[in-house]
Amino acid sequence: MKFEGTKDYIADDDLLSVVNAAVVLKRPLLVKGEPGTGKTVLARAVAEALGMPLYTWHIKSTTKGMDGLYHYDVVQRLNDSRFGDRDVSDIRRYIRFGPLGQAFLAESPVVLLIDEVDKADIEFPNDLLRELDEMAFHVNELDETIKAKHRPVVIITSNAEKELPDAFLRRCVFHYIAFPDRQRMEKIVRVHHPALDQQLLDAALDRFFQIRKTQGLRKPPSTSELVDWLTVLMHAGMDPDKLKHADPFLGVLLKQEADIQTAQNKKRTALPGM
Amino acid sequence: MFTDFLYLLRAQGLKIGTGDWVGFLDALKKGLATDTAQLYIIGRALLCRTEADFDKFDLAFAAAFKGATLPDDLRRKLEEWLANAAAVNPNAPPPKPVPQEDLWDELRKRLKEQKERHDGGNHWVGTGGTSPFGNSGAPNAPPGIRLGGSGQRGGAVAVAQERQWESYRTDRVLDVRDMQVALRAVRSLKREGRLELDLDETIDKTAKNAGDIEVIERPERKNQVHVVLLMDTGGSMQPHVEKVERLFTAASRIKTFKTFKSYAFHNCVYDKLYLDIESGKRIPTAKVLAGLTARHRLVFVGDAAMAPYELFSPFGWPGEGQLAGYDWLRRIHERCPASIWLNPDPPRWWSHPTVSAIGKLFPMYELTLDGLRDAVKKLRAPT
């Protein structure tokens, strides 16, 4: 069981080592990085490479730890008991397992992705400590303990919107996906746009990295914005030379009005007379 | 063999406990790190909790494993020559230092010529001498190239020495989002407002009704805290304008405070506060004071540094009333004891008389992310 990347996912050596370490050490892998650096895609690639099914738990601001384990639909049961629609004596019919519970119950090893863990409440990760440590949880309504048949490979992603609690971090293998350099970015873009004209790509990358370096941007453009931008440029049949003198469709790269102003001002000062 | 590394890491301020260290050694035992590059990656993944720690890790790693960049055969030969350093004559006159780039060329040349061990000399590679090449040279020898150390693939050390993660350290400038996250923790929840389903009560009531469903609702939990931000916008605050602006943006964006108000002042709080600086509209401080309750949390932002009479004398500020700035602050403090002061200046400047006087009244924190977090803790649990 060794992760070596897949044909659709460009992983650097560092990432491969860390993924393998997390698998061997049986610890959750916490992946942080700027939006668009491929955190979520990583889990998919790991699952594919290891030949395991992927279970995904998308975290929202209202998500509670319990949601991942199970939900006891008591209102449904009350309702059924009143109207006598179904057999309410079997409580199991009203227990629905969440992604974590399903991963524990799976018959073969799986990859569990807990996506954007930092979206939830500040205390959320602490509620999962015991479950992730022991790979087991108790269902009070059944008085039964659900224990993982096979320890899932847990991958947790975070955009660093919130600080995660120390106790949680201590249990994870931590990896920060650095922003790709030009060479790697070219490879990544090639995965999305195999037929892209090399000249256009070079010109676009030049401008992209130039914009990213601009001082004072509130939100520098990331990989996903670059890919979108290239899609638009290709679609418009943009002449690569034009990129040197103008910034077509800049709104795709920069989402904040102030940033667009900043980028254009910088360009004007960098190219006198334009 | 790695214990030195642990203490280098801890000396950099990484909070690595016994458990973390055992985990790291366990990873090594399982054969996860086969060379220095792997050691670096695995170590960083297990011993760092955030990318802000990477730079500290790099520094410690470079310190622990440096001197590991020579090819094997050359290394072995050099090690032979350099073992058991010879005694040094500390009184010999120091020779002239040589520029770094010339040193490497010269080293290559001398290595071609040198055939055996030399100690205590001034030309060949050896120990105890004043040649710029070798180790354990005379204390007055000019800086040269240190040779020696264990031979491992040195790529990781070079990477570590690049310090590419330097900009991720938390001493970086405060980010609005980070501040928002920190400030959001200022809360005291109470049930009030919109209704939500109270499941436990509903079940209870329904059971008592013999199965006839009775839905019970209860109000949502709401934050009860009122936050007031008071900012010094005087001349000495000019260098910190951006930082204070970010704090203001962060605080005003938080929707969970019961109320949020902000005022500005120059230097210190006197009998009037600015509603906003641009229009110059002002409001009597007494009026603001009357509106404050124990549920208000006041956050002052200012350098608190001024001439002592500006704080303590009733005539310290031109055209203002009968009360000294300090007395205004004291009144505010009596009204809202749960208030804090954020100071953009570093704590080593806080021995200034007016800063320490104000610091005695309001707990003072540095206007950094760490300082803000400590301040929020204080606001949550005022004593």
Interface residues (C-beta under 8 A of the other chain):
Chain A: D13 D14 S17 V18 N20 A21 A22 V24 L25 K32 V74 V75 L78 N79 S81 R82 I122 E161 K162 E163 D166 L169 R170 V173 F174 H175 Y176 A178
Chain B: G17 G19 D20 G23 D26 A27 K30 L32 A37 Q38 I41 I42 R44 A45 L46 C48 R49 T50 E51 F54 Q164 Y168 R177 V181 R184 A185 L199 T202 I203 T206 G211 D212 I213
